[in-house]
Amino acid sequence: MTALPGGLPLDTLAADLARWTGDPGLAVAEVLVEPVAHTISAPTTARLDRVAVTTTAGATHRLVVKSLQAARHGLPPFLPPEVVAHLDTVIPWRLEIDLLGTPLRDRVPDGLRFPDVVAVHHQDDDRATLWMADAQPTAEPWTAVDTERAAHLLGRLAARRRHDPVPAFPGGDFLTAYVANQVQQWAVPRILADESWSHPLLAPHAGLRPALTALVAELPGLVDAVRACLQLPAHGDPTPMNLLRPADAPGEFVAIDWGTSTRAPVGWDVVPLVLGRAEAGLSDADEPARLLPAALAAHRDGLAAEGVDVTASELEGAVLAAVRLRYPLTSLDPGALGEGPEAVDRAARRAAFVAAVLALSGRRPTPRTPPG
């Protein structure tokens, strides 16, 4: 029998499935475990596995297991110990588990689903496995219609959760931690350093330096302006890759990867939804500009449908400011681009993405603060 993720005993898995299916007589005949073909970037995710369980009655249950860990276990070994210790305190590793204790599951609108959780098992104080039903997503290409539909549903969800508690996040929320760590502590020194722009991968794109340097100077005012916006609970990272479309229910989304779920400026979820594919190199750099107007309108309609009214101008300003905070400064670290010909191509794609983001977010550098 194949070893199970987290060293889970087979009889515990059988009991989990019996409880989940409502079949007290369930018995396991065979288990197959296969790693998910996915590049893991979060230090809090140790691995992802697909598990197929065949019962003695001939039924097959397909699960996805996310192995979670404290950030220190997944951070690069070359980081200084003091940096690892700091990041370990500001990167939450069990937020997706803590969300299970909130009203989130009761808030999702029709067409959007939280993953169906089968069980949670802790190995020790800083490791756990999250066992979920496999959404078995379709391979059909993501479309502009998908983006609009998702933007509307995410708006409805944020509005429905506006009075709900959210799990504690180090520093208070994702935006605070992101700006303080990924932006100010990590990205800004590299953007300002001469050696970054003399690096062979970035030298061809040094024309971006003046705009990025100006953005560094703009950060304090930009953060203050975004903080003054209406704050609502957000998914945090609903890229199209994290909104699975089940093959047997193509009209639904299963929203996964809630590890940065926190309160955020209104429209925050529109940002990764619209820019996530371009950031990952899965679309051309100009796709966000084509998708954003319709996504903003759909998100605003979703908010309004659940009783949260913001003007089109307020929403656009908040989203464009969030775009400016989230992407340009953190997307061109030469150390993260790799080596060889593929790194040259990757740097060129990233530079094109950054140029497009600067052009898009520069349409309106700061949001308007809603009255009251």
C-alpha positions as CSV (number, residue, x, y, z in Angstrom):
1,M,0.0,0.0,0.0
2,T,1.3,3.4,-0.9
3,A,2.5,5.7,1.9
4,L,0.0,8.4,2.6
5,P,0.8,12.2,2.8
6,G,1.8,13.2,6.3
7,G,2.3,9.6,7.3
8,L,-1.5,9.2,7.9
9,P,-2.5,5.7,8.9
10,L,-4.8,3.9,6.5
11,D,-7.4,3.2,9.1
12,T,-7.6,7.0,9.8
13,L,-8.1,7.7,6.2
14,A,-10.9,5.1,6.0
15,A,-12.6,6.7,9.0
16,D,-12.3,10.1,7.4
17,L,-13.9,8.9,4.2
18,A,-16.6,7.0,6.1
19,R,-17.6,10.1,8.0
20,W,-17.4,12.3,4.9
21,T,-19.5,10.0,2.7
22,G,-21.9,9.0,5.4
23,D,-21.0,5.3,4.9
24,P,-20.0,3.8,8.2
25,G,-19.1,0.5,6.5
26,L,-16.6,2.0,4.1
27,A,-13.4,0.0,3.8
28,V,-10.4,0.8,1.6
29,A,-9.1,-1.7,-1.0
30,E,-6.5,0.4,-2.7
31,V,-4.8,3.8,-2.5
32,L,-2.8,5.5,-5.2
33,V,-0.8,8.7,-4.4
34,E,0.6,10.9,-7.2
35,P,2.4,14.3,-6.8
36,V,0.5,17.2,-8.4
37,A,2.5,18.7,-11.4
38,H,2.6,22.2,-10.0
39,T,5.4,24.6,-9.2
40,I,5.1,25.5,-5.5
41,S,6.2,29.0,-4.7
42,A,4.8,29.4,-1.1
43,P,7.2,28.3,1.6
44,T,4.2,27.2,3.6
45,T,3.2,24.5,1.1
46,A,5.5,21.5,1.5
47,R,3.8,19.5,-1.3
48,L,0.6,18.7,-3.2
49,D,-0.6,15.2,-3.9
50,R,-3.6,13.6,-5.6
51,V,-4.9,10.5,-3.8
52,A,-7.3,8.1,-5.4
53,V,-9.0,5.7,-2.9
54,T,-10.8,2.7,-4.1
55,T,-13.2,1.1,-1.6
56,T,-14.0,-2.6,-1.3
57,A,-17.4,-1.8,-2.7
58,G,-15.8,-0.5,-5.9
59,A,-16.3,3.2,-5.4
60,T,-13.4,5.6,-6.1
61,H,-12.9,8.8,-4.2
62,R,-10.4,11.3,-5.6
63,L,-8.7,13.7,-3.1
64,V,-6.1,16.5,-3.2
65,V,-3.8,16.7,-0.1
66,K,-2.1,20.0,0.7
67,S,0.8,19.5,3.1
68,L,1.2,22.7,5.1
69,Q,4.2,23.7,7.1
70,A,5.7,26.7,9.0
71,A,7.5,29.0,6.6
72,R,10.9,28.3,8.1
73,H,10.8,24.7,6.7
74,G,10.3,25.9,3.1
75,L,12.4,29.0,2.9
76,P,15.6,28.9,0.7
77,P,18.6,27.5,2.6
78,F,20.8,30.4,1.6
79,L,18.8,33.0,3.6
80,P,20.5,34.2,6.7
81,P,19.1,32.7,10.0
82,E,17.8,36.1,11.1
83,V,15.9,36.6,7.9
84,V,14.4,33.1,8.2
85,A,13.3,33.8,11.8
86,H,11.7,37.0,10.8
87,L,9.8,35.6,7.8
88,D,8.7,32.7,9.9
89,T,6.8,35.1,12.1
90,V,5.1,37.1,9.3
91,I,4.1,34.3,6.9
92,P,1.1,32.5,8.3
93,W,1.1,28.8,7.5
94,R,-2.3,27.5,8.9
95,L,-4.6,30.3,7.7
96,E,-6.5,28.0,5.3
97,I,-7.2,25.7,8.3
98,D,-8.3,28.6,10.5
99,L,-10.8,29.7,7.8
100,L,-12.7,26.5,8.5
101,G,-13.8,28.1,11.8
102,T,-15.3,31.2,10.2
103,P,-18.7,31.6,8.4
104,L,-17.0,31.6,5.0
105,R,-18.5,28.4,3.8
106,D,-22.0,29.8,4.5
107,R,-21.3,33.0,2.6
108,V,-20.2,31.8,-0.8
109,P,-22.7,32.7,-3.5
110,D,-24.1,30.2,-6.0
111,G,-21.5,29.6,-8.7
112,L,-18.5,29.8,-6.2
113,R,-17.5,27.1,-3.8
114,F,-15.0,26.6,-1.0
115,P,-13.1,23.3,-1.4
116,D,-14.9,20.4,0.1
117,V,-12.7,19.5,3.1
118,V,-12.6,15.8,4.1
119,A,-10.2,16.1,7.0
120,V,-7.4,18.1,8.6
121,H,-4.5,16.3,10.4
122,H,-1.7,17.8,12.4
123,Q,1.7,16.1,12.4
124,D,3.1,18.4,15.0
125,D,2.9,22.1,16.0
126,D,4.0,23.3,12.7
127,R,3.0,20.8,10.1
128,A,-0.5,19.6,8.9
129,T,-2.3,18.1,6.0
130,L,-5.5,19.4,4.5
131,W,-7.5,16.7,2.7
132,M,-9.9,18.0,0.1
133,A,-12.2,16.5,-2.6
134,D,-10.5,16.8,-6.0
135,A,-12.4,19.4,-8.1
136,Q,-11.1,17.6,-11.2
137,P,-10.9,20.9,-13.2
138,T,-11.5,21.2,-16.9
139,A,-8.6,21.8,-19.3
140,E,-10.7,24.3,-21.3
141,P,-8.9,27.6,-21.8
142,W,-9.8,30.5,-19.4
143,T,-11.9,33.1,-21.1
144,A,-12.9,36.8,-20.7
145,V,-16.3,35.6,-19.7
146,D,-14.8,33.5,-16.9
147,T,-13.0,36.6,-15.7
148,E,-16.2,38.7,-15.6
149,R,-18.2,35.9,-13.9
150,A,-15.5,35.4,-11.3
151,A,-15.2,39.2,-10.6
152,H,-18.9,39.4,-10.0
153,L,-18.9,36.4,-7.6
154,L,-15.9,37.6,-5.7
155,G,-17.6,41.0,-5.3
156,R,-20.7,39.2,-3.8
157,L,-18.5,37.2,-1.5
158,A,-16.6,40.1,-0.2
159,A,-19.8,42.1,0.5
160,R,-21.4,39.1,2.2
161,R,-18.4,38.7,4.5
162,R,-18.1,42.4,5.4
163,H,-19.1,41.9,9.0
164,D,-17.5,38.5,9.5
165,P,-14.3,37.8,11.5
166,V,-11.2,36.8,9.5
167,P,-8.3,34.8,10.9
168,A,-5.5,36.8,12.5
169,F,-2.7,37.8,10.0
170,P,0.8,38.8,11.3
171,G,0.9,42.6,11.1
172,G,-2.8,42.8,10.8
173,D,-3.4,42.0,7.2
174,F,-1.7,40.8,4.0
175,L,-1.1,44.2,2.6
176,T,0.8,45.4,5.6
177,A,3.0,42.3,5.6
178,Y,3.5,42.4,1.8
179,V,4.6,46.0,1.7
180,A,6.8,45.7,4.7
181,N,8.5,42.5,3.6
182,Q,8.3,41.7,-0.1
183,V,8.3,45.3,-1.2
184,Q,10.2,47.5,1.3
185,Q,12.6,44.9,2.7
186,W,13.3,42.8,-0.3
187,A,12.4,44.5,-3.6
188,V,13.2,48.2,-3.0
189,P,16.9,47.7,-2.2
190,R,17.3,45.7,-5.4
191,I,15.4,48.3,-7.5
192,L,17.6,51.0,-6.1
193,A,20.9,49.1,-6.5
194,D,23.1,49.9,-9.5
195,E,24.3,46.3,-9.7
196,S,20.8,45.1,-10.3
197,W,20.6,47.1,-13.5
198,S,24.0,46.1,-14.7
199,H,23.1,42.4,-14.3
200,P,23.0,40.8,-17.8
201,L,19.4,39.8,-17.4
202,L,18.2,43.3,-16.4
203,A,20.6,45.6,-18.3
204,P,18.5,45.3,-21.6
205,H,15.5,46.5,-19.6
206,A,17.2,49.4,-17.8
207,G,14.7,51.8,-19.4
208,L,12.2,50.7,-16.6
209,R,14.5,52.0,-13.9
210,P,13.4,55.6,-13.7
211,A,9.7,54.7,-13.5
212,L,10.4,52.1,-10.8
213,T,12.6,54.4,-8.8
214,A,9.9,57.0,-8.9
215,L,7.4,54.4,-7.7
216,V,9.6,53.7,-4.7
217,A,9.3,57.4,-3.7
218,E,5.6,57.2,-4.2
219,L,5.1,54.2,-1.9
220,P,4.3,55.9,1.5
221,G,1.5,58.1,0.0
222,L,0.2,55.2,-2.1
223,V,-0.1,52.9,1.0
224,D,-1.9,55.6,3.0
225,A,-4.3,56.2,0.2
226,V,-5.1,52.5,-0.3
227,R,-5.5,52.1,3.5
228,A,-8.1,54.9,3.5
229,C,-10.3,52.9,1.1
230,L,-13.2,50.7,2.2
231,Q,-11.8,47.5,3.6
232,L,-13.5,44.1,3.0
233,P,-12.5,40.5,3.5
234,A,-10.8,39.1,0.5
235,H,-9.7,35.8,-0.9
236,G,-6.2,37.3,-1.4
237,D,-5.0,35.5,-4.5
238,P,-7.9,34.4,-6.8
239,T,-5.8,34.1,-9.9
240,P,-7.5,32.0,-12.7
241,M,-5.1,29.2,-11.6
242,N,-6.7,29.3,-8.1
243,L,-10.3,29.3,-9.4
244,L,-10.8,25.8,-10.6
245,R,-13.7,25.0,-13.0
246,P,-14.9,21.4,-12.4
247,A,-15.3,19.4,-15.6
248,D,-18.6,18.1,-14.4
249,A,-19.9,21.6,-13.3
250,P,-18.4,24.1,-15.8
251,G,-20.6,26.9,-14.5
252,E,-18.9,26.8,-11.0
253,F,-15.6,27.9,-9.6
254,V,-13.9,26.1,-6.7
255,A,-11.7,28.8,-5.0
256,I,-8.5,27.2,-3.6
257,D,-5.3,28.6,-2.0
258,W,-6.8,30.9,0.7
259,G,-3.4,31.4,2.4
260,T,-3.5,35.2,2.1
261,S,-7.1,35.6,3.0
262,T,-7.4,38.8,5.0
263,R,-9.1,42.2,5.0
264,A,-8.0,44.3,2.1
265,P,-8.9,47.4,0.1
266,V,-12.1,47.1,-1.9
267,G,-11.5,45.4,-5.2
268,W,-8.2,43.7,-4.1
269,D,-9.3,40.4,-5.5
270,V,-9.8,41.9,-8.9
271,V,-6.0,42.5,-9.1
272,P,-4.7,38.8,-9.2
273,L,-7.8,37.8,-11.1
274,V,-7.0,40.1,-14.0
275,L,-3.2,40.1,-13.8
276,G,-2.4,36.6,-12.5
277,R,-2.1,34.9,-15.9
278,A,0.1,37.6,-17.3
279,E,2.3,37.6,-14.2
280,A,2.7,33.8,-14.5
281,G,3.6,34.1,-18.2
282,L,0.4,32.3,-19.3
283,S,-0.9,35.3,-21.4
284,D,0.5,38.3,-23.2
285,A,1.4,41.3,-21.0
286,D,-1.5,43.4,-22.5
287,E,-4.2,41.0,-21.4
288,P,-4.9,42.8,-18.1
289,A,-5.7,46.1,-19.9
290,R,-8.2,44.3,-22.1
291,L,-9.9,42.5,-19.2
292,L,-9.9,45.2,-16.5
293,P,-12.8,47.4,-17.5
294,A,-15.3,44.6,-17.7
295,A,-14.0,43.0,-14.5
296,L,-14.3,46.2,-12.6
297,A,-17.9,46.6,-13.7
298,A,-18.8,43.0,-12.9
299,H,-17.1,43.3,-9.4
300,R,-19.0,46.5,-8.7
301,D,-22.3,44.9,-9.6
302,G,-21.4,41.9,-7.3
303,L,-20.8,44.3,-4.4
304,A,-24.0,46.2,-5.1
305,A,-26.0,43.0,-5.3
306,E,-25.1,42.3,-1.6
307,G,-25.6,45.9,-0.4
308,V,-22.2,47.5,-0.7
309,D,-22.2,50.5,-3.0
310,V,-19.0,52.1,-4.3
311,T,-18.7,54.4,-7.2
312,A,-17.0,53.3,-10.4
313,S,-14.3,55.9,-9.8
314,E,-13.6,54.7,-6.2
315,L,-13.3,51.1,-7.2
316,E,-11.1,51.8,-10.2
317,G,-8.8,54.0,-8.1
318,A,-8.4,51.4,-5.4
319,V,-7.7,48.6,-7.8
320,L,-5.2,50.6,-9.9
321,A,-3.4,51.6,-6.7
322,A,-3.3,48.0,-5.5
323,V,-1.9,46.9,-8.9
324,R,0.8,49.5,-8.5
325,L,1.6,48.2,-5.0
326,R,1.5,44.5,-5.7
327,Y,3.5,43.9,-8.9
328,P,6.0,46.3,-10.5
329,L,8.6,46.4,-7.8
330,T,8.6,42.7,-7.0
331,S,8.6,41.3,-10.5
332,L,12.2,41.9,-11.6
333,D,14.5,40.3,-9.0
334,P,17.5,39.0,-11.1
335,G,18.1,36.3,-8.6
336,A,14.7,34.8,-9.2
337,L,15.0,34.7,-13.0
338,G,17.3,31.7,-13.2
339,E,20.2,31.2,-15.6
340,G,20.7,30.5,-19.3
341,P,18.6,31.2,-22.4
342,E,15.3,30.5,-20.5
343,A,16.2,33.1,-18.0
344,V,16.8,35.7,-20.8
345,D,13.3,34.9,-22.2
346,R,11.8,35.0,-18.7
347,A,13.4,38.4,-18.0
348,A,12.0,39.8,-21.3
349,R,8.5,38.6,-20.5
350,R,8.7,40.0,-16.9
351,A,10.0,43.3,-18.2
352,A,7.1,43.5,-20.7
353,F,4.7,42.6,-17.9
354,V,6.2,45.4,-15.6
355,A,6.0,47.9,-18.4
356,A,2.3,47.0,-19.0
357,V,1.5,47.2,-15.3
358,L,3.1,50.6,-15.0
359,A,1.2,51.9,-18.0
360,L,-2.1,50.4,-16.6
361,S,-1.7,51.6,-13.0
362,G,-0.3,54.9,-14.0
363,R,-3.7,55.9,-15.5
364,R,-4.6,56.9,-11.9
365,P,-1.8,56.8,-9.3
366,T,-4.0,57.0,-6.2
367,P,-7.6,56.1,-5.3
368,R,-10.2,58.5,-4.1
369,T,-11.1,58.1,-0.5
370,P,-14.8,57.4,-0.1
371,P,-16.6,60.0,2.1
372,G,-17.2,59.2,5.7
